[in-house]
Structure formats: C-alpha cells, structure tokens
C-alpha cells in the first residue's frame, strides 16, 4: 500500500508541472510577473508555487479518493463472495 501511495504522490508531483508549464509559456498578460509588466518581468515564484500546489493537491486528492473507493469495492466484493460460498 505504501508503494501505491508513493506512486500516486510521484505521479501527482510530475503531472502538476504540466499546467504550470503551459501557464508560464502562455504568460501573455504577465500573470507570472511580480510587477505585472512583460518588459522587465521578474518571475513570481510564489505565484507559480501556488499554481503548482493547487494542481498537485487536486490531482493527489482525486487519485487517493479513487484508490480508497477501489479498495472498499474490492473488500466489499470479497466479503460478499465469501458469505455466498458458505464459508
């Protein structure tokens, strides 16, 4: 189970960079600039970290929820099949 959660963490960690990268590449209005100007754009690392963190939390939470529901379904199915077989 620890390996599965670590895999979900790693996948979420890496996939969260995709929307951040797309956002940085399409910085047409200077969203990632501290001074809201494109000419002398000083990159706003805290804003970028906030974007990445929100995507990471969303992806990891969703995958973890899917994992929990799947495990509950598997356990429930095993309980139902064991009761019906007379054990």
Phi and psi restraints in degrees (range 20) as a CNS / XPLOR table:
assign (resid 1 and name C) (resid 2 and name N)
       (resid 2 and name CA) (resid 2 and name C) 1.0 -63.6 20.0 2
assign (resid 2 and name N) (resid 2 and name CA)
       (resid 2 and name C) (resid 3 and name N) 1.0 -36.0 20.0 2
assign (resid 2 and name C) (resid 3 and name N)
       (resid 3 and name CA) (resid 3 and name C) 1.0 -65.9 20.0 2
assign (resid 3 and name N) (resid 3 and name CA)
       (resid 3 and name C) (resid 4 and name N) 1.0 -39.2 20.0 2
assign (resid 3 and name C) (resid 4 and name N)
       (resid 4 and name CA) (resid 4 and name C) 1.0 -65.9 20.0 2
assign (resid 4 and name N) (resid 4 and name CA)
       (resid 4 and name C) (resid 5 and name N) 1.0 -45.3 20.0 2
assign (resid 4 and name C) (resid 5 and name N)
       (resid 5 and name CA) (resid 5 and name C) 1.0 -65.4 20.0 2
assign (resid 5 and name N) (resid 5 and name CA)
       (resid 5 and name C) (resid 6 and name N) 1.0 -39.1 20.0 2
assign (resid 5 and name C) (resid 6 and name N)
       (resid 6 and name CA) (resid 6 and name C) 1.0 -64.1 20.0 2
assign (resid 6 and name N) (resid 6 and name CA)
       (resid 6 and name C) (resid 7 and name N) 1.0 -38.4 20.0 2
assign (resid 6 and name C) (resid 7 and name N)
       (resid 7 and name CA) (resid 7 and name C) 1.0 -65.1 20.0 2
assign (resid 7 and name N) (resid 7 and name CA)
       (resid 7 and name C) (resid 8 and name N) 1.0 -42.0 20.0 2
assign (resid 7 and name C) (resid 8 and name N)
       (resid 8 and name CA) (resid 8 and name C) 1.0 -62.6 20.0 2
assign (resid 8 and name N) (resid 8 and name CA)
       (resid 8 and name C) (resid 9 and name N) 1.0 -40.4 20.0 2
assign (resid 8 and name C) (resid 9 and name N)
       (resid 9 and name CA) (resid 9 and name C) 1.0 -62.5 20.0 2
assign (resid 9 and name N) (resid 9 and name CA)
       (resid 9 and name C) (resid 10 and name N) 1.0 -46.7 20.0 2
assign (resid 9 and name C) (resid 10 and name N)
       (resid 10 and name CA) (resid 10 and name C) 1.0 -64.6 20.0 2
assign (resid 10 and name N) (resid 10 and name CA)
       (resid 10 and name C) (resid 11 and name N) 1.0 -42.1 20.0 2
assign (resid 10 and name C) (resid 11 and name N)
       (resid 11 and name CA) (resid 11 and name C) 1.0 -63.8 20.0 2
assign (resid 11 and name N) (resid 11 and name CA)
       (resid 11 and name C) (resid 12 and name N) 1.0 -43.5 20.0 2
assign (resid 11 and name C) (resid 12 and name N)
       (resid 12 and name CA) (resid 12 and name C) 1.0 -65.0 20.0 2
assign (resid 12 and name N) (resid 12 and name CA)
       (resid 12 and name C) (resid 13 and name N) 1.0 -40.2 20.0 2
assign (resid 12 and name C) (resid 13 and name N)
       (resid 13 and name CA) (resid 13 and name C) 1.0 -58.4 20.0 2
assign (resid 13 and name N) (resid 13 and name CA)
       (resid 13 and name C) (resid 14 and name N) 1.0 -46.0 20.0 2
assign (resid 13 and name C) (resid 14 and name N)
       (resid 14 and name CA) (resid 14 and name C) 1.0 -76.8 20.0 2
assign (resid 14 and name N) (resid 14 and name CA)
       (resid 14 and name C) (resid 15 and name N) 1.0 -42.0 20.0 2
assign (resid 14 and name C) (resid 15 and name N)
       (resid 15 and name CA) (resid 15 and name C) 1.0 -67.8 20.0 2
assign (resid 15 and name N) (resid 15 and name CA)
       (resid 15 and name C) (resid 16 and name N) 1.0 -28.6 20.0 2
assign (resid 15 and name C) (resid 16 and name N)
       (resid 16 and name CA) (resid 16 and name C) 1.0 -66.1 20.0 2
assign (resid 16 and name N) (resid 16 and name CA)
       (resid 16 and name C) (resid 17 and name N) 1.0 -18.2 20.0 2
assign (resid 16 and name C) (resid 17 and name N)
       (resid 17 and name CA) (resid 17 and name C) 1.0 -75.2 20.0 2
assign (resid 17 and name N) (resid 17 and name CA)
       (resid 17 and name C) (resid 18 and name N) 1.0 -21.2 20.0 2
assign (resid 17 and name C) (resid 18 and name N)
       (resid 18 and name CA) (resid 18 and name C) 1.0 -63.3 20.0 2
assign (resid 18 and name N) (resid 18 and name CA)
       (resid 18 and name C) (resid 19 and name N) 1.0 -54.2 20.0 2
assign (resid 18 and name C) (resid 19 and name N)
       (resid 19 and name CA) (resid 19 and name C) 1.0 -66.2 20.0 2
assign (resid 19 and name N) (resid 19 and name CA)
       (resid 19 and name C) (resid 20 and name N) 1.0 -30.0 20.0 2
assign (resid 19 and name C) (resid 20 and name N)
       (resid 20 and name CA) (resid 20 and name C) 1.0 -65.7 20.0 2
assign (resid 20 and name N) (resid 20 and name CA)
       (resid 20 and name C) (resid 21 and name N) 1.0 -44.9 20.0 2
assign (resid 20 and name C) (resid 21 and name N)
       (resid 21 and name CA) (resid 21 and name C) 1.0 -61.8 20.0 2
assign (resid 21 and name N) (resid 21 and name CA)
       (resid 21 and name C) (resid 22 and name N) 1.0 -44.1 20.0 2
assign (resid 21 and name C) (resid 22 and name N)
       (resid 22 and name CA) (resid 22 and name C) 1.0 -63.2 20.0 2
assign (resid 22 and name N) (resid 22 and name CA)
       (resid 22 and name C) (resid 23 and name N) 1.0 -41.1 20.0 2
assign (resid 22 and name C) (resid 23 and name N)
       (resid 23 and name CA) (resid 23 and name C) 1.0 -63.6 20.0 2
assign (resid 23 and name N) (resid 23 and name CA)
       (resid 23 and name C) (resid 24 and name N) 1.0 -40.6 20.0 2
assign (resid 23 and name C) (resid 24 and name N)
       (resid 24 and name CA) (resid 24 and name C) 1.0 -68.6 20.0 2
assign (resid 24 and name N) (resid 24 and name CA)
       (resid 24 and name C) (resid 25 and name N) 1.0 -40.3 20.0 2
assign (resid 24 and name C) (resid 25 and name N)
       (resid 25 and name CA) (resid 25 and name C) 1.0 -68.4 20.0 2
assign (resid 25 and name N) (resid 25 and name CA)
       (resid 25 and name C) (resid 26 and name N) 1.0 -26.9 20.0 2
assign (resid 25 and name C) (resid 26 and name N)
       (resid 26 and name CA) (resid 26 and name C) 1.0 -108.9 20.0 2
assign (resid 26 and name N) (resid 26 and name CA)
       (resid 26 and name C) (resid 27 and name N) 1.0 46.2 20.0 2
assign (resid 26 and name C) (resid 27 and name N)
       (resid 27 and name CA) (resid 27 and name C) 1.0 -84.2 20.0 2
assign (resid 27 and name N) (resid 27 and name CA)
       (resid 27 and name C) (resid 28 and name N) 1.0 54.6 20.0 2
assign (resid 27 and name C) (resid 28 and name N)
       (resid 28 and name CA) (resid 28 and name C) 1.0 -68.0 20.0 2
assign (resid 28 and name N) (resid 28 and name CA)
       (resid 28 and name C) (resid 29 and name N) 1.0 -31.6 20.0 2
assign (resid 28 and name C) (resid 29 and name N)
       (resid 29 and name CA) (resid 29 and name C) 1.0 -106.1 20.0 2
assign (resid 29 and name N) (resid 29 and name CA)
       (resid 29 and name C) (resid 30 and name N) 1.0 7.3 20.0 2
assign (resid 29 and name C) (resid 30 and name N)
       (resid 30 and name CA) (resid 30 and name C) 1.0 78.3 20.0 2
assign (resid 30 and name N) (resid 30 and name CA)
       (resid 30 and name C) (resid 31 and name N) 1.0 31.7 20.0 2
assign (resid 30 and name C) (resid 31 and name N)
       (resid 31 and name CA) (resid 31 and name C) 1.0 -63.5 20.0 2
assign (resid 31 and name N) (resid 31 and name CA)
       (resid 31 and name C) (resid 32 and name N) 1.0 -31.5 20.0 2
assign (resid 31 and name C) (resid 32 and name N)
       (resid 32 and name CA) (resid 32 and name C) 1.0 -95.3 20.0 2
assign (resid 32 and name N) (resid 32 and name CA)
       (resid 32 and name C) (resid 33 and name N) 1.0 11.2 20.0 2
assign (resid 32 and name C) (resid 33 and name N)
       (resid 33 and name CA) (resid 33 and name C) 1.0 -99.6 20.0 2
assign (resid 33 and name N) (resid 33 and name CA)
       (resid 33 and name C) (resid 34 and name N) 1.0 136.9 20.0 2
assign (resid 33 and name C) (resid 34 and name N)
       (resid 34 and name CA) (resid 34 and name C) 1.0 -64.7 20.0 2
assign (resid 34 and name N) (resid 34 and name CA)
       (resid 34 and name C) (resid 35 and name N) 1.0 -37.7 20.0 2
assign (resid 34 and name C) (resid 35 and name N)
       (resid 35 and name CA) (resid 35 and name C) 1.0 -97.7 20.0 2
assign (resid 35 and name N) (resid 35 and name CA)
       (resid 35 and name C) (resid 36 and name N) 1.0 11.5 20.0 2
assign (resid 35 and name C) (resid 36 and name N)
       (resid 36 and name CA) (resid 36 and name C) 1.0 56.0 20.0 2
assign (resid 36 and name N) (resid 36 and name CA)
       (resid 36 and name C) (resid 37 and name N) 1.0 28.6 20.0 2
assign (resid 36 and name C) (resid 37 and name N)
       (resid 37 and name CA) (resid 37 and name C) 1.0 -131.0 20.0 2
assign (resid 37 and name N) (resid 37 and name CA)
       (resid 37 and name C) (resid 38 and name N) 1.0 140.1 20.0 2
assign (resid 37 and name C) (resid 38 and name N)
       (resid 38 and name CA) (resid 38 and name C) 1.0 -83.7 20.0 2
assign (resid 38 and name N) (resid 38 and name CA)
       (resid 38 and name C) (resid 39 and name N) 1.0 -23.4 20.0 2
assign (resid 38 and name C) (resid 39 and name N)
       (resid 39 and name CA) (resid 39 and name C) 1.0 -65.4 20.0 2
assign (resid 39 and name N) (resid 39 and name CA)
       (resid 39 and name C) (resid 40 and name N) 1.0 -64.1 20.0 2
assign (resid 39 and name C) (resid 40 and name N)
       (resid 40 and name CA) (resid 40 and name C) 1.0 -101.5 20.0 2
assign (resid 40 and name N) (resid 40 and name CA)
       (resid 40 and name C) (resid 41 and name N) 1.0 69.9 20.0 2
assign (resid 40 and name C) (resid 41 and name N)
       (resid 41 and name CA) (resid 41 and name C) 1.0 -77.2 20.0 2
assign (resid 41 and name N) (resid 41 and name CA)
       (resid 41 and name C) (resid 42 and name N) 1.0 111.6 20.0 2
assign (resid 41 and name C) (resid 42 and name N)
       (resid 42 and name CA) (resid 42 and name C) 1.0 -98.3 20.0 2
assign (resid 42 and name N) (resid 42 and name CA)
       (resid 42 and name C) (resid 43 and name N) 1.0 120.2 20.0 2
assign (resid 42 and name C) (resid 43 and name N)
       (resid 43 and name CA) (resid 43 and name C) 1.0 -63.3 20.0 2
assign (resid 43 and name N) (resid 43 and name CA)
       (resid 43 and name C) (resid 44 and name N) 1.0 133.9 20.0 2
assign (resid 43 and name C) (resid 44 and name N)
       (resid 44 and name CA) (resid 44 and name C) 1.0 -94.5 20.0 2
assign (resid 44 and name N) (resid 44 and name CA)
       (resid 44 and name C) (resid 45 and name N) 1.0 96.1 20.0 2
assign (resid 44 and name C) (resid 45 and name N)
       (resid 45 and name CA) (resid 45 and name C) 1.0 -69.1 20.0 2
assign (resid 45 and name N) (resid 45 and name CA)
       (resid 45 and name C) (resid 46 and name N) 1.0 -32.5 20.0 2
assign (resid 45 and name C) (resid 46 and name N)
       (resid 46 and name CA) (resid 46 and name C) 1.0 -68.6 20.0 2
assign (resid 46 and name N) (resid 46 and name CA)
       (resid 46 and name C) (resid 47 and name N) 1.0 -38.1 20.0 2
assign (resid 46 and name C) (resid 47 and name N)
       (resid 47 and name CA) (resid 47 and name C) 1.0 -65.0 20.0 2
assign (resid 47 and name N) (resid 47 and name CA)
       (resid 47 and name C) (resid 48 and name N) 1.0 -44.0 20.0 2
assign (resid 47 and name C) (resid 48 and name N)
       (resid 48 and name CA) (resid 48 and name C) 1.0 -63.5 20.0 2
assign (resid 48 and name N) (resid 48 and name CA)
       (resid 48 and name C) (resid 49 and name N) 1.0 -40.1 20.0 2
assign (resid 48 and name C) (resid 49 and name N)
       (resid 49 and name CA) (resid 49 and name C) 1.0 -64.8 20.0 2
assign (resid 49 and name N) (resid 49 and name CA)
       (resid 49 and name C) (resid 50 and name N) 1.0 -37.0 20.0 2
assign (resid 49 and name C) (resid 50 and name N)
       (resid 50 and name CA) (resid 50 and name C) 1.0 -64.9 20.0 2
assign (resid 50 and name N) (resid 50 and name CA)
       (resid 50 and name C) (resid 51 and name N) 1.0 -41.4 20.0 2
assign (resid 50 and name C) (resid 51 and name N)
       (resid 51 and name CA) (resid 51 and name C) 1.0 -63.1 20.0 2
assign (resid 51 and name N) (resid 51 and name CA)
       (resid 51 and name C) (resid 52 and name N) 1.0 -47.4 20.0 2
assign (resid 51 and name C) (resid 52 and name N)
       (resid 52 and name CA) (resid 52 and name C) 1.0 -62.7 20.0 2
assign (resid 52 and name N) (resid 52 and name CA)
       (resid 52 and name C) (resid 53 and name N) 1.0 -43.4 20.0 2
assign (resid 52 and name C) (resid 53 and name N)
       (resid 53 and name CA) (resid 53 and name C) 1.0 -63.5 20.0 2
assign (resid 53 and name N) (resid 53 and name CA)
       (resid 53 and name C) (resid 54 and name N) 1.0 -40.4 20.0 2
assign (resid 53 and name C) (resid 54 and name N)
       (resid 54 and name CA) (resid 54 and name C) 1.0 -65.3 20.0 2
assign (resid 54 and name N) (resid 54 and name CA)
       (resid 54 and name C) (resid 55 and name N) 1.0 -40.9 20.0 2
assign (resid 54 and name C) (resid 55 and name N)
       (resid 55 and name CA) (resid 55 and name C) 1.0 -68.6 20.0 2
assign (resid 55 and name N) (resid 55 and name CA)
       (resid 55 and name C) (resid 56 and name N) 1.0 -40.8 20.0 2
assign (resid 55 and name C) (resid 56 and name N)
       (resid 56 and name CA) (resid 56 and name C) 1.0 -61.2 20.0 2
assign (resid 56 and name N) (resid 56 and name CA)
       (resid 56 and name C) (resid 57 and name N) 1.0 -47.4 20.0 2
assign (resid 56 and name C) (resid 57 and name N)
       (resid 57 and name CA) (resid 57 and name C) 1.0 -62.9 20.0 2
assign (resid 57 and name N) (resid 57 and name CA)
       (resid 57 and name C) (resid 58 and name N) 1.0 -40.5 20.0 2
assign (resid 57 and name C) (resid 58 and name N)
       (resid 58 and name CA) (resid 58 and name C) 1.0 -65.4 20.0 2
assign (resid 58 and name N) (resid 58 and name CA)
       (resid 58 and name C) (resid 59 and name N) 1.0 -47.0 20.0 2
assign (resid 58 and name C) (resid 59 and name N)
       (resid 59 and name CA) (resid 59 and name C) 1.0 -67.7 20.0 2
assign (resid 59 and name N) (resid 59 and name CA)
       (resid 59 and name C) (resid 60 and name N) 1.0 -46.7 20.0 2
assign (resid 59 and name C) (resid 60 and name N)
       (resid 60 and name CA) (resid 60 and name C) 1.0 -64.6 20.0 2
assign (resid 60 and name N) (resid 60 and name CA)
       (resid 60 and name C) (resid 61 and name N) 1.0 -42.8 20.0 2
assign (resid 60 and name C) (resid 61 and name N)
       (resid 61 and name CA) (resid 61 and name C) 1.0 -62.7 20.0 2
assign (resid 61 and name N) (resid 61 and name CA)
       (resid 61 and name C) (resid 62 and name N) 1.0 -40.9 20.0 2
assign (resid 61 and name C) (resid 62 and name N)
       (resid 62 and name CA) (resid 62 and name C) 1.0 -65.6 20.0 2
assign (resid 62 and name N) (resid 62 and name CA)
       (resid 62 and name C) (resid 63 and name N) 1.0 -46.2 20.0 2
assign (resid 62 and name C) (resid 63 and name N)
       (resid 63 and name CA) (resid 63 and name C) 1.0 -64.7 20.0 2
assign (resid 63 and name N) (resid 63 and name CA)
       (resid 63 and name C) (resid 64 and name N) 1.0 -38.7 20.0 2
assign (resid 63 and name C) (resid 64 and name N)
       (resid 64 and name CA) (resid 64 and name C) 1.0 -66.5 20.0 2
assign (resid 64 and name N) (resid 64 and name CA)
       (resid 64 and name C) (resid 65 and name N) 1.0 -39.6 20.0 2
assign (resid 64 and name C) (resid 65 and name N)
       (resid 65 and name CA) (resid 65 and name C) 1.0 -62.6 20.0 2
assign (resid 65 and name N) (resid 65 and name CA)
       (resid 65 and name C) (resid 66 and name N) 1.0 -43.0 20.0 2
assign (resid 65 and name C) (resid 66 and name N)
       (resid 66 and name CA) (resid 66 and name C) 1.0 -62.1 20.0 2
assign (resid 66 and name N) (resid 66 and name CA)
       (resid 66 and name C) (resid 67 and name N) 1.0 -40.8 20.0 2
assign (resid 66 and name C) (resid 67 and name N)
       (resid 67 and name CA) (resid 67 and name C) 1.0 -61.8 20.0 2
assign (resid 67 and name N) (resid 67 and name CA)
       (resid 67 and name C) (resid 68 and name N) 1.0 -45.7 20.0 2
assign (resid 67 and name C) (resid 68 and name N)
       (resid 68 and name CA) (resid 68 and name C) 1.0 -64.1 20.0 2
assign (resid 68 and name N) (resid 68 and name CA)
       (resid 68 and name C) (resid 69 and name N) 1.0 -45.0 20.0 2
assign (resid 68 and name C) (resid 69 and name N)
       (resid 69 and name CA) (resid 69 and name C) 1.0 -64.1 20.0 2
assign (resid 69 and name N) (resid 69 and name CA)
       (resid 69 and name C) (resid 70 and name N) 1.0 -40.9 20.0 2
assign (resid 69 and name C) (resid 70 and name N)
       (resid 70 and name CA) (resid 70 and name C) 1.0 -63.4 20.0 2
assign (resid 70 and name N) (resid 70 and name CA)
       (resid 70 and name C) (resid 71 and name N) 1.0 -44.6 20.0 2
assign (resid 70 and name C) (resid 71 and name N)
       (resid 71 and name CA) (resid 71 and name C) 1.0 -63.5 20.0 2
assign (resid 71 and name N) (resid 71 and name CA)
       (resid 71 and name C) (resid 72 and name N) 1.0 -40.6 20.0 2
assign (resid 71 and name C) (resid 72 and name N)
       (resid 72 and name CA) (resid 72 and name C) 1.0 -64.2 20.0 2
assign (resid 72 and name N) (resid 72 and name CA)
       (resid 72 and name C) (resid 73 and name N) 1.0 -38.9 20.0 2
assign (resid 72 and name C) (resid 73 and name N)
       (resid 73 and name CA) (resid 73 and name C) 1.0 -65.5 20.0 2
assign (resid 73 and name N) (resid 73 and name CA)
       (resid 73 and name C) (resid 74 and name N) 1.0 -41.4 20.0 2
assign (resid 73 and name C) (resid 74 and name N)
       (resid 74 and name CA) (resid 74 and name C) 1.0 -64.7 20.0 2
assign (resid 74 and name N) (resid 74 and name CA)
       (resid 74 and name C) (resid 75 and name N) 1.0 -46.0 20.0 2
assign (resid 74 and name C) (resid 75 and name N)
       (resid 75 and name CA) (resid 75 and name C) 1.0 -63.4 20.0 2
assign (resid 75 and name N) (resid 75 and name CA)
       (resid 75 and name C) (resid 76 and name N) 1.0 -43.9 20.0 2
assign (resid 75 and name C) (resid 76 and name N)
       (resid 76 and name CA) (resid 76 and name C) 1.0 -62.1 20.0 2
assign (resid 76 and name N) (resid 76 and name CA)
       (resid 76 and name C) (resid 77 and name N) 1.0 -40.0 20.0 2
assign (resid 76 and name C) (resid 77 and name N)
       (resid 77 and name CA) (resid 77 and name C) 1.0 -64.7 20.0 2
assign (resid 77 and name N) (resid 77 and name CA)
       (resid 77 and name C) (resid 78 and name N) 1.0 -41.2 20.0 2
assign (resid 77 and name C) (resid 78 and name N)
       (resid 78 and name CA) (resid 78 and name C) 1.0 -64.3 20.0 2
assign (resid 78 and name N) (resid 78 and name CA)
       (resid 78 and name C) (resid 79 and name N) 1.0 -39.8 20.0 2
assign (resid 78 and name C) (resid 79 and name N)
       (resid 79 and name CA) (resid 79 and name C) 1.0 -65.0 20.0 2
assign (resid 79 and name N) (resid 79 and name CA)
       (resid 79 and name C) (resid 80 and name N) 1.0 -43.5 20.0 2
assign (resid 79 and name C) (resid 80 and name N)
       (resid 80 and name CA) (resid 80 and name C) 1.0 -65.6 20.0 2
assign (resid 80 and name N) (resid 80 and name CA)
       (resid 80 and name C) (resid 81 and name N) 1.0 -43.6 20.0 2
assign (resid 80 and name C) (resid 81 and name N)
       (resid 81 and name CA) (resid 81 and name C) 1.0 -70.4 20.0 2
assign (resid 81 and name N) (resid 81 and name CA)
       (resid 81 and name C) (resid 82 and name N) 1.0 -32.5 20.0 2
assign (resid 81 and name C) (resid 82 and name N)
       (resid 82 and name CA) (resid 82 and name C) 1.0 -71.2 20.0 2
assign (resid 82 and name N) (resid 82 and name CA)
       (resid 82 and name C) (resid 83 and name N) 1.0 -36.1 20.0 2
assign (resid 82 and name C) (resid 83 and name N)
       (resid 83 and name CA) (resid 83 and name C) 1.0 -70.0 20.0 2
assign (resid 83 and name N) (resid 83 and name CA)
       (resid 83 and name C) (resid 84 and name N) 1.0 -37.5 20.0 2
assign (resid 83 and name C) (resid 84 and name N)
       (resid 84 and name CA) (resid 84 and name C) 1.0 -75.3 20.0 2
assign (resid 84 and name N) (resid 84 and name CA)
       (resid 84 and name C) (resid 85 and name N) 1.0 -22.1 20.0 2
assign (resid 84 and name C) (resid 85 and name N)
       (resid 85 and name CA) (resid 85 and name C) 1.0 -85.6 20.0 2
assign (resid 85 and name N) (resid 85 and name CA)
       (resid 85 and name C) (resid 86 and name N) 1.0 -5.1 20.0 2
assign (resid 85 and name C) (resid 86 and name N)
       (resid 86 and name CA) (resid 86 and name C) 1.0 88.0 20.0 2
assign (resid 86 and name N) (resid 86 and name CA)
       (resid 86 and name C) (resid 87 and name N) 1.0 17.8 20.0 2
